Amino acid sequence: MVKRQQRESGQALVAATFGLVVLLGAAGLAVDLGYLRYQRRLQQSAADSAAIAGAAESAAGNATAAAREDSSLNGFTNGVNHVTVNVNPAFAFGTQTGVQVQVSAVQPTFFMRIFGVNSVTVSTAAVALSSSATNCQLLTA
């Protein structure tokens, strides 16, 4: 009887292919999460600034308009490019009143599209309390 030799050279190709897929997924996750953290930081800065602007204008009754305008100056305009800026001008915190601002935006992904994740919604919030017409205190969430 003639023995057939077992060929194992194809196993290395399968292992290398699997390893490359895992490496690509990890690299994509790292790039996309880094980008999303950067965008979240930009949104948090816009929410903080908008809350302070809203609290400063709350005595005049222009809290919502001031907060949305300030958020727009920071690149997050309500209703544009899937951005939502929610303003609660009568936010109560103990005995003080203030302004609560939430900024939400749909951010695209790059490498994670391979795995079916095309976009992610990033949300931030900030609260500023108005103790007088000129002094504001920022409370971030």
N, C-alpha and C positions, 0 to 999 in steps of 0.2 A: 504494500500500500504506500501511496505517495502522500506525505503530509503537506498540507497547505500552510504556508507561513501566515502568521497573523500580522496584519498591517495596522500599526497604531499611529501613523503619521497624520491622519485626519483628525485625531483628537486634539492636537495642538491648535489647529485652525479653529475648532469650535470654542476652545477655551480662550483663545485670543479675541475672537469675535465677541464673546460674552463680556470679556474684560473691557473691551473698547466701548461697548454699549453702557456699561456701568460707569466708566470714566467720563463719557460724554454727558450722561445724566447728572453726575456730580458737578461737573464743570458748569453745566447749564443752570443747575440749582444755585450754585455759588454766584454766578453772574447775575441771574435774575433777582435773587434775594438781596444782593448788594444794591442793585438799581432800585428795588422797591423800598429798601431802608433809606436810601438817599431821597427818594420822592416823598416818603413819609416825613422826613426831617424838614423838607421844604414846606409841606402842608402844615406841619405843626407850627412853623414860624409864621405862616400866613394866618393860622387860627389864633395864635397868641396876639399878633398885631391887631387883628380884626376885633378881638375881644376887648383889648385896651381902647381902641378907637370907639367902639360901641359904648363902652362904659363912660368914656369921656363925654360923649354926646347924649347920654341917656337923660341928663337933666333937661336938655332942650327938646327931647322927644324924637331925636333923629338917630337912635341907636342902630336900628336895622339898616338904614341907608348908609350910615358911616361904616358899619362893620363890613357890609358887602363891598363898598367902595375900596376899603383898605385891603380886603382879601383880593380884589381885582388888581390892585396895584402890585400885589405880590405874585400875580400869575394864576390865580384861581378865581375865575369869573363865574358866577352862578349861572347855570344853564348852558355853558359853553364847554364843548369837549367832554361831556359826561361828568361835569363838576357840579356838585350841590353844596351850597353854603346855607346852612340853617342857622337862624339867629333867634334866640329866646331873650327878648329885651327885658323881661320881667322875672328873671331868675332870682329866686329867694335863697339866701344862704344865712340861716339864723335870722338875725334882725336886719341884716344888710341886704340890699338888692344889687343886682349886677346884670351882666350880659353873658350869656352862654353862646358860643359859636362852635358849630360842627362843620368841618370841611371834609367832603367825601369826593373821591375821584377814581375813575376806572383807569388803571395803568396797564399798558401792554406788557407782555412778556416776550422774550426773544427765543431762548433755547428751549424753554419748557413747552413751546408749541408742538414740539415733537411728541410730547406725551399728552397732548390734548388740552393744555392749559393756555388759552389765548390771552386772557387778561385777568387782573385781580383788582378788587375794589379796596382801596386804602382809605381809612377814615381816621380823623384826628379831632380832638375837642379841646377847648380852652374856656375858662371862666375868668372874668375880670369883675371885681367888686368895686363899686363907686362909693367912696366914703364922703366925697364932696364933689363940687363941680370941677375941681382941678386935680384931685388925687385919685389914683386908681391902684388896685392891688390885683396882680395876676395870679390865678390858681390854675395850674395846668393839670390835665388828667393823664 
